[in-house]
Amino acid sequence: MLFRRWEPIGPAVILMGALLAALPLQAQDAPLGPDLAGTTGRKIVTQMAFTLPIAGLDADRQRDFFFGNRLFNTNWVAAPSSTEKFDGLGPTFNRVSCDACHLRDGRGQVPASANEPLQSALVRISVWDAATKTAIPHPAYGDQLNDRAISGVKAEARVRVSWTELPGKYGDGSAYSLRKPTIQIDQPAYGPLGKDVMTSLRVAPTVIGLGLLEAVPDADILALAEKQAKDGIVSGRPNRLDGGKLGRFGWKANQPDLRTQNAGAANGDIGITTSLFPKQNCPPAQKACLAAPNGGEPEMSDAYLEKLTVYTQTLAVPRRREWDTPELNRGEALFNGFGCAACHVSTLKTGDHKIPELRNQTIHPLTDLLLHDMGPGLADGRPDHEAGPSEWRTPPLWGLGMIPQANQHEHLLHDGRARGPAEAILWHGGEAETAKEAFRTAPASDRAALVAFLRSL
């Protein structure tokens, strides 16, 4: 990588950026082409950019894909009902379908003001257990607030999000403003949450390319962590889950695979039980919730869960619209030179997977699937397994440029606070502080080239 190890901040970094702009990419940093997802990507530039199956998908798996698509978009209803295959909603829940948060398989957003309800975001909660010295679910509310409920059951609470603007300046003196969310929890139905409750606002991420990320071997992810520790530039580490499994999905890498991720979301977000999560999402204090009728045991069959999983494994990554232009190549060189690629690793290779089309692909998701300390500015104060309060999994960047087309917004980071790539970079701290400062102090033309590169993904 170019100049990855510099230390000075300020005029020296501005000079470094100017020098970097004039340099060609090194051989190992050859520009990314149009195909970020190997042979599986799809060329589509419409609002439906995230909704297609991977290229070359077998006909039988296409049938599973489209049945999974129906499950993803179905609105579940309260039991008992005439639609027995799709009843069992709640008793408390956040949304009635997967699509309600991941609209068109894309990214959710947060309210613009405290007067608007959450639509495609939720709030995780925990309390500290002194005996085990770990964060545990809240005894009366569980590990996330459900702000909706079926008839006869009270929703757990109402969540409001307000924003504070934080002014700043680039190195050239031009101004910017970052917004920081404040969470207010009103009308708690099952007693006070307590002063020690830990909360974290989370936005639904895009669902593309997940099967390819699932197919990256554990050994390769661990090797990246070892290399980073040796190089001493950043220090990513895996999130180890119960039983020692490697976490790779979720904002804090708290899920090991897509089947578990889907079953956990069905239970926590919609209130649907599966064989993996067979109990209703009803803490002991919620008597009406516990007494409510269910839609079967489990409410989603293993066959349905499997088809839903195939669907999320085989949603295609859009091909890049533009990629071979001087500005985008320079933006990519700056991305590498500023140090962004230390965590947003450009190239991974998939190994074995039950879906043959996902095997042995060379992919460019721009993630290492590891946890990194992002500093106090992005800390949510809530641990998750081995992930600390300021640690987040490096999110993949493929598809970033199609979010405005698919979802009509560009709200980024785990809680949607960033209004575009520049603000997302400016929120980086901790291990990414030097990369952030290189961007902040770079000339405006360099900043524009880097943002253009990100929007080309």
C-alpha positions as a Markdown table, in Angstrom:
| # | Residue | x | y | z |
|---|---|---|---|---|
| 1 | Met | 0.0 | 0.0 | 0.0 |
| 2 | Leu | 1.1 | 3.6 | -0.6 |
| 3 | Phe | 2.4 | 5.5 | 2.4 |
| 4 | Arg | 0.4 | 3.5 | 4.8 |
| 5 | Arg | 2.7 | 4.1 | 7.8 |
| 6 | Trp | 2.9 | 7.9 | 8.0 |
| 7 | Glu | 2.3 | 9.5 | 11.3 |
| 8 | Pro | 2.2 | 13.3 | 10.9 |
| 9 | Ile | -1.2 | 15.1 | 10.8 |
| 10 | Gly | -1.7 | 18.5 | 9.2 |
| 11 | Pro | 0.3 | 20.2 | 6.4 |
| 12 | Ala | 2.5 | 17.1 | 6.0 |
| 13 | Val | -0.5 | 15.0 | 5.2 |
| 14 | Ile | -1.8 | 17.5 | 2.7 |
| 15 | Leu | 1.6 | 17.3 | 0.9 |
| 16 | Met | 1.4 | 13.5 | 1.1 |
| 17 | Gly | -2.0 | 13.6 | -0.6 |
| 18 | Ala | -0.7 | 15.8 | -3.4 |
| 19 | Leu | 2.2 | 13.5 | -4.0 |
| 20 | Leu | 0.0 | 10.5 | -3.9 |
| 21 | Ala | -2.4 | 11.9 | -6.5 |
| 22 | Ala | 0.5 | 12.1 | -9.0 |
| 23 | Leu | 1.6 | 8.5 | -8.5 |
| 24 | Pro | 0.4 | 5.4 | -10.4 |
| 25 | Leu | -1.1 | 2.5 | -8.6 |
| 26 | Gln | 1.4 | -0.2 | -7.6 |
| 27 | Ala | 1.0 | -3.6 | -9.1 |
| 28 | Gln | -0.6 | -5.1 | -6.1 |
| 29 | Asp | -3.1 | -2.3 | -6.0 |
| 30 | Ala | -4.3 | -2.7 | -9.6 |
| 31 | Pro | -7.7 | -0.9 | -10.0 |
| 32 | Leu | -10.8 | -2.8 | -9.2 |
| 33 | Gly | -12.7 | -3.8 | -12.3 |
| 34 | Pro | -16.4 | -3.8 | -12.8 |
| 35 | Asp | -17.0 | -7.3 | -11.2 |
| 36 | Leu | -16.8 | -7.0 | -7.4 |
| 37 | Ala | -18.5 | -10.4 | -6.8 |
| 38 | Gly | -16.5 | -12.6 | -9.1 |
| 39 | Thr | -18.7 | -14.2 | -11.8 |
| 40 | Thr | -21.9 | -13.8 | -9.7 |
| 41 | Gly | -22.5 | -10.1 | -10.1 |
| 42 | Arg | -25.4 | -8.6 | -12.1 |
| 43 | Lys | -25.5 | -5.5 | -14.3 |
| 44 | Ile | -28.5 | -3.4 | -13.1 |
| 45 | Val | -28.8 | 0.3 | -12.4 |
| 46 | Thr | -32.5 | 0.6 | -11.4 |
| 47 | Gln | -34.3 | 0.9 | -8.1 |
| 48 | Met | -34.3 | -3.0 | -8.1 |
| 49 | Ala | -30.5 | -3.2 | -8.0 |
| 50 | Phe | -30.3 | -5.3 | -4.9 |
| 51 | Thr | -33.1 | -7.7 | -5.7 |
| 52 | Leu | -31.7 | -10.1 | -8.4 |
| 53 | Pro | -30.3 | -13.6 | -7.9 |
| 54 | Ile | -26.6 | -14.2 | -8.5 |
| 55 | Ala | -25.6 | -14.8 | -12.1 |
| 56 | Gly | -25.5 | -18.4 | -13.2 |
| 57 | Leu | -27.7 | -19.7 | -10.4 |
| 58 | Asp | -29.0 | -23.3 | -11.0 |
| 59 | Ala | -32.7 | -23.6 | -12.0 |
| 60 | Asp | -33.5 | -25.6 | -8.8 |
| 61 | Arg | -31.9 | -23.0 | -6.6 |
| 62 | Gln | -33.6 | -20.3 | -8.6 |
| 63 | Arg | -36.9 | -21.8 | -7.5 |
| 64 | Asp | -35.7 | -21.8 | -3.9 |
| 65 | Phe | -34.6 | -18.2 | -4.4 |
| 66 | Phe | -38.0 | -17.0 | -5.6 |
| 67 | Phe | -39.8 | -18.9 | -2.8 |
| 68 | Gly | -37.4 | -17.3 | -0.3 |
| 69 | Asn | -38.1 | -14.0 | -1.9 |
| 70 | Arg | -41.8 | -14.6 | -1.1 |
| 71 | Leu | -40.9 | -15.4 | 2.5 |
| 72 | Phe | -38.7 | -12.3 | 2.7 |
| 73 | Asn | -41.6 | -10.0 | 1.5 |
| 74 | Thr | -44.5 | -11.7 | 3.3 |
| 75 | Asn | -46.3 | -9.8 | 6.0 |
| 76 | Trp | -46.8 | -12.2 | 9.0 |
| 77 | Val | -50.1 | -12.0 | 10.8 |
| 78 | Ala | -51.2 | -12.7 | 14.4 |
| 79 | Ala | -52.3 | -16.3 | 15.2 |
| 80 | Pro | -54.7 | -17.9 | 14.8 |
| 81 | Ser | -55.5 | -17.0 | 11.2 |
| 82 | Ser | -56.6 | -18.6 | 8.0 |
| 83 | Thr | -53.0 | -18.2 | 6.7 |
| 84 | Glu | -51.6 | -20.9 | 8.9 |
| 85 | Lys | -48.2 | -20.9 | 7.2 |
| 86 | Phe | -47.7 | -17.2 | 7.9 |
| 87 | Asp | -49.2 | -16.6 | 11.3 |
| 88 | Gly | -47.5 | -16.2 | 14.6 |
| 89 | Leu | -46.5 | -12.6 | 14.4 |
| 90 | Gly | -45.2 | -11.2 | 17.7 |
| 91 | Pro | -46.6 | -11.0 | 20.3 |
| 92 | Thr | -44.2 | -8.1 | 20.4 |
| 93 | Phe | -42.3 | -7.2 | 17.3 |
| 94 | Asn | -40.5 | -4.4 | 15.4 |
| 95 | Arg | -41.8 | -5.1 | 11.8 |
| 96 | Val | -44.2 | -7.6 | 10.1 |
| 97 | Ser | -41.7 | -8.7 | 7.4 |
| 98 | Cys | -38.0 | -8.8 | 6.5 |
| 99 | Asp | -38.7 | -6.4 | 3.6 |
| 100 | Ala | -40.2 | -3.8 | 6.0 |
| 101 | Cys | -36.7 | -3.1 | 7.2 |
| 102 | His | -34.6 | -4.2 | 4.2 |
| 103 | Leu | -36.7 | -2.4 | 1.6 |
| 104 | Arg | -35.9 | -3.9 | -1.8 |
| 105 | Asp | -33.2 | -5.9 | 0.0 |
| 106 | Gly | -31.5 | -2.6 | 0.7 |
| 107 | Arg | -30.5 | -0.4 | 3.6 |
| 108 | Gly | -32.8 | 1.1 | 6.2 |
| 109 | Gln | -32.8 | 4.6 | 7.5 |
| 110 | Val | -33.4 | 6.5 | 10.7 |
| 111 | Pro | -36.0 | 9.2 | 11.5 |
| 112 | Ala | -35.2 | 12.7 | 10.6 |
| 113 | Ser | -36.7 | 14.0 | 13.9 |
| 114 | Ala | -38.0 | 12.8 | 17.2 |
| 115 | Asn | -41.6 | 13.2 | 15.9 |
| 116 | Glu | -41.1 | 10.3 | 13.5 |
| 117 | Pro | -41.3 | 6.6 | 14.5 |
| 118 | Leu | -38.6 | 4.1 | 13.7 |
| 119 | Gln | -39.3 | 2.3 | 10.4 |
| 120 | Ser | -36.2 | 0.4 | 9.4 |
| 121 | Ala | -34.1 | 0.6 | 12.6 |
| 122 | Leu | -34.2 | -0.8 | 16.1 |
| 123 | Val | -32.6 | -0.4 | 19.5 |
| 124 | Arg | -30.5 | -3.1 | 21.1 |
| 125 | Ile | -30.5 | -3.1 | 24.9 |
| 126 | Ser | -28.4 | -4.8 | 27.6 |
| 127 | Val | -27.6 | -4.5 | 31.3 |
| 128 | Trp | -24.4 | -5.3 | 33.1 |
| 129 | Asp | -24.2 | -8.4 | 35.1 |
| 130 | Ala | -21.7 | -7.9 | 37.9 |
| 131 | Ala | -21.5 | -11.7 | 38.7 |
| 132 | Thr | -20.5 | -12.8 | 35.3 |
| 133 | Lys | -18.9 | -9.4 | 34.3 |
| 134 | Thr | -20.8 | -9.5 | 31.0 |
| 135 | Ala | -23.6 | -7.6 | 29.3 |
| 136 | Ile | -26.9 | -9.6 | 29.4 |
| 137 | Pro | -30.4 | -9.1 | 28.1 |
| 138 | His | -32.6 | -6.7 | 30.1 |
| 139 | Pro | -34.7 | -8.9 | 32.5 |
| 140 | Ala | -38.0 | -7.2 | 31.5 |
| 141 | Tyr | -37.3 | -6.3 | 27.9 |
| 142 | Gly | -34.8 | -8.8 | 26.4 |
| 143 | Asp | -32.0 | -7.7 | 24.1 |
| 144 | Gln | -33.9 | -5.4 | 21.8 |
| 145 | Leu | -36.9 | -3.1 | 22.2 |
| 146 | Asn | -40.0 | -4.2 | 20.3 |
| 147 | Asp | -42.0 | -1.0 | 19.6 |
| 148 | Arg | -45.1 | -2.8 | 18.2 |
| 149 | Ala | -47.4 | -5.6 | 19.5 |
| 150 | Ile | -50.4 | -7.6 | 18.5 |
| 151 | Ser | -53.9 | -6.9 | 19.9 |
| 152 | Gly | -54.1 | -7.5 | 23.6 |
| 153 | Val | -50.4 | -7.1 | 24.2 |
| 154 | Lys | -48.6 | -3.9 | 25.0 |
| 155 | Ala | -45.7 | -2.7 | 22.9 |
| 156 | Glu | -42.5 | -2.6 | 25.0 |
| 157 | Ala | -41.8 | 1.1 | 24.5 |
| 158 | Arg | -41.7 | 4.0 | 22.0 |
| 159 | Val | -38.3 | 5.1 | 20.7 |
| 160 | Arg | -37.5 | 8.7 | 19.6 |
| 161 | Val | -34.3 | 9.7 | 17.9 |
| 162 | Ser | -33.2 | 13.3 | 17.9 |
| 163 | Trp | -30.0 | 14.8 | 16.3 |
| 164 | Thr | -27.3 | 17.2 | 17.4 |
| 165 | Glu | -25.1 | 18.9 | 14.8 |
| 166 | Leu | -21.4 | 18.9 | 15.5 |
| 167 | Pro | -19.5 | 21.4 | 13.3 |
| 168 | Gly | -16.0 | 20.8 | 12.0 |
| 169 | Lys | -13.5 | 22.0 | 9.4 |
| 170 | Tyr | -11.4 | 20.3 | 6.7 |
| 171 | Gly | -7.7 | 21.1 | 6.5 |
| 172 | Asp | -8.4 | 23.7 | 3.9 |
| 173 | Gly | -10.7 | 25.6 | 6.2 |
| 174 | Ser | -14.0 | 24.6 | 4.6 |
| 175 | Ala | -16.8 | 23.7 | 7.0 |
| 176 | Tyr | -18.7 | 20.5 | 7.5 |
| 177 | Ser | -21.2 | 19.3 | 10.1 |
| 178 | Leu | -21.7 | 15.8 | 11.5 |
| 179 | Arg | -24.9 | 14.7 | 13.2 |
| 180 | Lys | -25.0 | 12.6 | 16.4 |
| 181 | Pro | -28.1 | 10.7 | 17.5 |
| 182 | Thr | -29.7 | 10.8 | 20.9 |
| 183 | Ile | -32.1 | 7.9 | 21.8 |
| 184 | Gln | -35.1 | 8.7 | 24.0 |
| 185 | Ile | -37.2 | 5.7 | 25.3 |
| 186 | Asp | -40.7 | 6.7 | 26.2 |
| 187 | Gln | -43.7 | 4.8 | 27.6 |
| 188 | Pro | -41.9 | 1.7 | 28.9 |
| 189 | Ala | -44.7 | -0.8 | 29.4 |
| 190 | Tyr | -43.0 | -3.2 | 31.7 |
| 191 | Gly | -41.3 | -1.0 | 34.3 |
| 192 | Pro | -38.4 | 1.4 | 34.1 |
| 193 | Leu | -35.4 | 0.3 | 32.1 |
| 194 | Gly | -33.0 | 1.6 | 34.8 |
| 195 | Lys | -30.2 | 4.1 | 34.7 |
| 196 | Asp | -27.6 | 1.4 | 33.8 |
| 197 | Val | -29.3 | 0.2 | 30.6 |
| 198 | Met | -27.1 | 0.1 | 27.6 |
| 199 | Thr | -28.7 | 1.0 | 24.3 |
| 200 | Ser | -27.5 | 0.9 | 20.6 |
| 201 | Leu | -29.4 | 2.2 | 17.6 |
| 202 | Arg | -29.0 | -0.1 | 14.6 |
| 203 | Val | -30.1 | 0.3 | 11.0 |
| 204 | Ala | -30.9 | -2.6 | 8.7 |
| 205 | Pro | -28.0 | -3.2 | 6.3 |
| 206 | Thr | -28.2 | -4.2 | 2.6 |
| 207 | Val | -28.6 | -8.0 | 2.1 |
| 208 | Ile | -26.4 | -8.4 | -1.0 |
| 209 | Gly | -23.4 | -10.7 | -1.4 |
| 210 | Leu | -23.9 | -12.4 | 2.0 |
| 211 | Gly | -23.5 | -15.9 | 0.7 |
| 212 | Leu | -20.1 | -15.0 | -0.7 |
| 213 | Leu | -19.0 | -13.6 | 2.6 |
| 214 | Glu | -20.3 | -16.8 | 4.3 |
| 215 | Ala | -18.1 | -18.8 | 2.0 |
| 216 | Val | -14.8 | -17.0 | 3.0 |
| 217 | Pro | -12.9 | -19.6 | 5.0 |
| 218 | Asp | -12.5 | -19.0 | 8.7 |
| 219 | Ala | -8.7 | -19.6 | 8.3 |
| 220 | Asp | -8.5 | -16.7 | 5.8 |
| 221 | Ile | -10.2 | -14.3 | 8.2 |
| 222 | Leu | -8.0 | -15.3 | 11.1 |
| 223 | Ala | -4.9 | -15.0 | 8.8 |
| 224 | Leu | -5.9 | -11.4 | 8.1 |
| 225 | Ala | -6.1 | -10.7 | 11.9 |
| 226 | Glu | -2.6 | -12.2 | 12.3 |
| 227 | Lys | -1.2 | -10.2 | 9.4 |
| 228 | Gln | -2.6 | -7.0 | 10.8 |
| 229 | Ala | -1.2 | -7.7 | 14.2 |
| 230 | Lys | 2.2 | -8.3 | 12.6 |
| 231 | Asp | 2.1 | -5.2 | 10.4 |
| 232 | Gly | 1.0 | -3.0 | 13.4 |
| 233 | Ile | -1.1 | -0.6 | 11.3 |
| 234 | Val | -4.5 | -1.7 | 12.5 |
| 235 | Ser | -5.5 | -4.6 | 14.9 |
| 236 | Gly | -8.6 | -6.3 | 13.7 |
| 237 | Arg | -9.8 | -9.3 | 15.6 |
| 238 | Pro | -12.6 | -11.9 | 15.3 |
| 239 | Asn | -15.6 | -11.9 | 17.6 |
| 240 | Arg | -15.8 | -15.3 | 19.2 |
| 241 | Leu | -19.3 | -16.4 | 19.9 |
| 242 | Asp | -20.6 | -19.1 | 22.3 |
| 243 | Gly | -18.8 | -22.4 | 21.6 |
| 244 | Gly | -15.9 | -20.5 | 20.1 |
| 245 | Lys | -17.6 | -20.0 | 16.7 |
| 246 | Leu | -16.3 | -17.2 | 14.5 |
| 247 | Gly | -18.8 | -14.3 | 14.1 |
| 248 | Arg | -19.0 | -12.7 | 10.7 |
| 249 | Phe | -22.5 | -11.2 | 10.3 |
| 250 | Gly | -24.2 | -8.3 | 12.1 |
| 251 | Trp | -22.8 | -4.9 | 12.9 |
| 252 | Lys | -20.6 | -6.4 | 15.7 |
| 253 | Ala | -20.1 | -9.8 | 14.0 |
| 254 | Asn | -22.4 | -11.5 | 16.5 |
| 255 | Gln | -23.8 | -14.2 | 14.1 |
| 256 | Pro | -21.8 | -17.1 | 12.7 |
| 257 | Asp | -23.8 | -17.9 | 9.6 |
| 258 | Leu | -26.8 | -16.8 | 7.6 |
| 259 | Arg | -29.2 | -19.5 | 8.9 |
| 260 | Thr | -28.6 | -18.3 | 12.4 |
| 261 | Gln | -28.7 | -14.7 | 11.4 |
| 262 | Asn | -32.1 | -15.2 | 9.7 |
| 263 | Ala | -33.6 | -17.2 | 12.5 |
| 264 | Gly | -32.4 | -14.6 | 15.1 |
| 265 | Ala | -33.9 | -11.8 | 13.0 |
| 266 | Ala | -37.2 | -13.7 | 12.6 |
| 267 | Asn | -37.4 | -14.1 | 16.4 |
| 268 | Gly | -36.2 | -10.7 | 17.5 |
| 269 | Asp | -37.6 | -8.5 | 14.8 |
| 270 | Ile | -40.9 | -10.2 | 13.8 |
| 271 | Gly | -41.5 | -12.5 | 16.8 |
| 272 | Ile | -41.4 | -15.8 | 14.7 |
| 273 | Thr | -40.0 | -18.9 | 16.3 |
| 274 | Thr | -37.9 | -21.5 | 14.5 |
| 275 | Ser | -36.1 | -24.7 | 15.5 |
| 276 | Leu | -33.0 | -22.5 | 16.3 |
| 277 | Phe | -35.0 | -20.1 | 18.4 |
| 278 | Pro | -38.0 | -22.1 | 19.6 |
| 279 | Lys | -39.1 | -19.8 | 22.5 |
| 280 | Gln | -41.4 | -16.8 | 22.1 |
| 281 | Asn | -39.6 | -13.4 | 22.5 |
| 282 | Cys | -41.4 | -12.8 | 25.9 |
| 283 | Pro | -39.4 | -12.1 | 29.0 |
| 284 | Pro | -41.0 | -13.3 | 32.3 |
| 285 | Ala | -42.4 | -9.9 | 33.2 |
| 286 | Gln | -44.5 | -9.8 | 30.1 |
| 287 | Lys | -47.5 | -11.9 | 31.1 |
| 288 | Ala | -49.8 | -11.0 | 28.2 |
| 289 | Cys | -47.0 | -11.8 | 25.8 |
| 290 | Leu | -46.4 | -15.2 | 27.3 |
| 291 | Ala | -50.2 | -16.0 | 27.3 |
| 292 | Ala | -50.7 | -15.0 | 23.6 |
| 293 | Pro | -51.5 | -17.8 | 21.1 |
| 294 | Asn | -48.7 | -18.9 | 18.8 |
| 295 | Gly | -48.7 | -20.0 | 15.2 |
| 296 | Gly | -47.3 | -23.4 | 15.8 |
| 297 | Glu | -44.1 | -24.8 | 17.3 |
| 298 | Pro | -42.1 | -23.6 | 15.5 |
| 299 | Glu | -43.9 | -20.9 | 13.6 |
| 300 | Met | -41.5 | -21.0 | 10.7 |
| 301 | Ser | -40.7 | -24.6 | 9.5 |
| 302 | Asp | -37.1 | -25.7 | 8.8 |
| 303 | Ala | -38.0 | -25.9 | 5.1 |
| 304 | Tyr | -39.1 | -22.3 | 5.0 |
| 305 | Leu | -36.0 | -21.2 | 7.0 |
| 306 | Glu | -33.8 | -23.0 | 4.5 |
| 307 | Lys | -35.4 | -21.3 | 1.5 |
| 308 | Leu | -35.2 | -17.9 | 3.2 |
| 309 | Thr | -31.5 | -18.7 | 3.8 |
| 310 | Val | -30.9 | -19.6 | 0.2 |
| 311 | Tyr | -32.5 | -16.3 | -0.8 |
| 312 | Thr | -30.2 | -14.3 | 1.4 |
| 313 | Gln | -27.2 | -16.3 | 0.3 |
| 314 | Thr | -27.8 | -15.7 | -3.4 |
| 315 | Leu | -28.8 | -12.0 | -3.7 |
| 316 | Ala | -26.4 | -10.6 | -6.3 |
| 317 | Val | -24.0 | -7.7 | -5.9 |
| 318 | Pro | -24.5 | -5.1 | -8.7 |
| 319 | Arg | -21.6 | -4.6 | -11.1 |
| 320 | Arg | -19.9 | -1.2 | -11.0 |
| 321 | Arg | -21.5 | 1.3 | -13.4 |
| 322 | Glu | -18.2 | 3.3 | -14.0 |
| 323 | Trp | -14.8 | 2.1 | -13.0 |
| 324 | Asp | -12.0 | 2.8 | -15.5 |
| 325 | Thr | -11.7 | 6.6 | -15.4 |
| 326 | Pro | -8.8 | 8.7 | -14.2 |
| 327 | Glu | -10.7 | 10.2 | -11.3 |
| 328 | Leu | -11.9 | 6.8 | -10.0 |
| 329 | Asn | -8.5 | 5.3 | -10.3 |
| 330 | Arg | -7.0 | 8.2 | -8.4 |
| 331 | Gly | -9.8 | 7.9 | -5.8 |
| 332 | Glu | -8.9 | 4.3 | -5.4 |
| 333 | Ala | -5.2 | 5.1 | -5.0 |
| 334 | Leu | -6.1 | 7.6 | -2.3 |
| 335 | Phe | -8.3 | 5.0 | -0.6 |
| 336 | Asn | -5.4 | 2.7 | -0.4 |
| 337 | Gly | -2.8 | 5.3 | 0.4 |
| 338 | Phe | -4.8 | 6.9 | 3.2 |
| 339 | Gly | -4.9 | 3.5 | 4.9 |
| 340 | Cys | -8.6 | 2.7 | 4.3 |
| 341 | Ala | -7.7 | -0.6 | 2.7 |
| 342 | Ala | -6.0 | -1.8 | 5.9 |
| 343 | Cys | -9.5 | -2.7 | 7.2 |
| 344 | His | -11.6 | -2.5 | 4.0 |
| 345 | Val | -9.5 | -5.2 | 2.4 |
| 346 | Ser | -10.1 | -5.2 | -1.3 |
| 347 | Thr | -9.8 | -8.9 | -2.2 |
| 348 | Leu | -11.0 | -12.1 | -0.6 |
| 349 | Lys | -11.4 | -15.6 | -2.0 |
| 350 | Thr | -14.3 | -17.9 | -1.2 |
| 351 | Gly | -13.8 | -21.6 | -0.4 |
| 352 | Asp | -16.3 | -24.4 | -0.1 |
| 353 | His | -20.0 | -23.8 | 0.2 |
| 354 | Lys | -23.2 | -25.9 | -0.2 |
| 355 | Ile | -24.2 | -23.6 | -3.1 |
| 356 | Pro | -21.7 | -24.4 | -5.9 |
| 357 | Glu | -22.0 | -21.0 | -7.6 |
| 358 | Leu | -20.5 | -19.4 | -4.5 |
| 359 | Arg | -17.4 | -21.5 | -4.4 |
| 360 | Asn | -13.9 | -20.5 | -5.4 |
| 361 | Gln | -14.7 | -16.9 | -6.3 |
| 362 | Thr | -12.3 | -14.0 | -6.2 |
| 363 | Ile | -14.4 | -11.2 | -4.7 |
| 364 | His | -13.9 | -7.5 | -3.7 |
| 365 | Pro | -16.2 | -6.7 | -0.9 |
| 366 | Leu | -13.8 | -4.3 | 0.8 |
| 367 | Thr | -14.0 | -5.8 | 4.3 |
| 368 | Asp | -11.9 | -8.0 | 6.5 |
| 369 | Leu | -14.9 | -9.3 | 8.5 |
| 370 | Leu | -13.0 | -8.4 | 11.7 |
| 371 | Leu | -13.8 | -6.1 | 14.6 |
| 372 | His | -11.9 | -2.8 | 14.9 |
| 373 | Asp | -11.9 | -0.2 | 17.6 |
| 374 | Met | -13.4 | 2.9 | 16.0 |
| 375 | Gly | -12.9 | 5.2 | 18.9 |
| 376 | Pro | -15.2 | 7.0 | 21.4 |
| 377 | Gly | -17.1 | 8.9 | 18.7 |
| 378 | Leu | -18.8 | 5.7 | 17.4 |
| 379 | Ala | -18.9 | 3.8 | 20.7 |
| 380 | Asp | -22.4 | 2.7 | 21.7 |
| 381 | Gly | -21.4 | 1.6 | 25.2 |
| 382 | Arg | -22.7 | -1.9 | 24.7 |
| 383 | Pro | -20.5 | -5.0 | 24.5 |
| 384 | Asp | -21.6 | -7.9 | 22.3 |
| 385 | His | -20.0 | -11.3 | 23.0 |
| 386 | Glu | -16.2 | -10.4 | 22.7 |
| 387 | Ala | -16.9 | -7.1 | 20.8 |
| 388 | Gly | -16.3 | -4.1 | 23.0 |
| 389 | Pro | -18.4 | -0.9 | 23.1 |
| 390 | Ser | -16.3 | 0.9 | 20.5 |
| 391 | Glu | -15.6 | -2.1 | 18.2 |
| 392 | Trp | -17.5 | -2.7 | 15.0 |
| 393 | Arg | -17.1 | -5.2 | 12.2 |
| 394 | Thr | -15.7 | -3.6 | 9.0 |
| 395 | Pro | -18.8 | -3.3 | 6.8 |
| 396 | Pro | -18.5 | -4.4 | 3.2 |
| 397 | Leu | -18.6 | -1.5 | 0.7 |
| 398 | Trp | -19.8 | -3.2 | -2.4 |
| 399 | Gly | -23.1 | -1.8 | -3.5 |
| 400 | Leu | -22.5 | 1.4 | -1.6 |
| 401 | Gly | -23.1 | 3.6 | -4.7 |
| 402 | Met | -26.5 | 2.1 | -5.4 |
| 403 | Ile | -28.1 | 2.8 | -2.1 |
| 404 | Pro | -29.5 | 6.2 | -3.2 |
| 405 | Gln | -31.0 | 4.5 | -6.2 |
| 406 | Ala | -32.5 | 1.5 | -4.4 |
| 407 | Asn | -33.5 | 3.3 | -1.1 |
| 408 | Gln | -33.6 | 7.0 | -1.9 |
| 409 | His | -31.2 | 8.0 | 0.8 |
| 410 | Glu | -27.5 | 7.8 | 1.6 |
| 411 | His | -27.5 | 7.3 | 5.4 |
| 412 | Leu | -24.5 | 5.3 | 6.4 |
| 413 | Leu | -22.8 | 3.7 | 9.5 |
| 414 | His | -24.5 | 1.4 | 12.0 |
| 415 | Asp | -27.0 | 4.0 | 13.1 |
| 416 | Gly | -27.5 | 6.0 | 9.9 |
| 417 | Arg | -25.9 | 9.1 | 11.3 |
| 418 | Ala | -23.6 | 9.8 | 8.3 |
| 419 | Arg | -25.2 | 11.6 | 5.3 |
| 420 | Gly | -23.0 | 10.2 | 2.7 |
| 421 | Pro | -19.4 | 8.7 | 2.4 |
| 422 | Ala | -17.6 | 11.9 | 3.5 |
| 423 | Glu | -19.4 | 12.1 | 6.8 |
| 424 | Ala | -18.9 | 8.4 | 7.3 |
| 425 | Ile | -15.2 | 8.8 | 6.9 |
| 426 | Leu | -15.1 | 11.8 | 9.2 |
| 427 | Trp | -16.7 | 9.8 | 12.0 |
| 428 | His | -13.9 | 7.2 | 11.9 |
| 429 | Gly | -11.6 | 7.3 | 15.0 |
| 430 | Gly | -9.6 | 4.8 | 17.0 |
| 431 | Glu | -7.6 | 2.5 | 14.6 |
| 432 | Ala | -8.9 | 4.6 | 11.7 |
| 433 | Glu | -7.9 | 8.0 | 13.1 |
| 434 | Thr | -4.9 | 8.4 | 10.8 |
| 435 | Ala | -6.8 | 7.4 | 7.7 |
| 436 | Lys | -9.6 | 9.8 | 8.7 |
| 437 | Glu | -7.2 | 12.7 | 9.2 |
| 438 | Ala | -5.5 | 12.0 | 5.9 |
| 439 | Phe | -8.9 | 12.4 | 4.3 |
| 440 | Arg | -9.9 | 15.5 | 6.4 |
| 441 | Thr | -6.7 | 17.3 | 5.6 |
| 442 | Ala | -6.4 | 16.4 | 1.9 |
| 443 | Pro | -7.2 | 18.9 | -0.8 |
| 444 | Ala | -10.8 | 19.1 | -1.9 |
| 445 | Ser | -10.1 | 17.5 | -5.2 |
| 446 | Asp | -8.6 | 14.5 | -3.5 |
| 447 | Arg | -11.6 | 14.2 | -1.2 |
| 448 | Ala | -13.9 | 14.4 | -4.1 |
| 449 | Ala | -12.0 | 11.7 | -6.0 |
| 450 | Leu | -12.1 | 9.3 | -3.0 |
| 451 | Val | -15.8 | 9.9 | -2.5 |
| 452 | Ala | -16.4 | 9.3 | -6.3 |
| 453 | Phe | -14.6 | 6.0 | -6.0 |
| 454 | Leu | -16.8 | 4.9 | -3.1 |
| 455 | Arg | -19.9 | 5.9 | -5.0 |
| 456 | Ser | -18.8 | 3.8 | -7.9 |
| 457 | Leu | -18.9 | 0.6 | -5.9 |
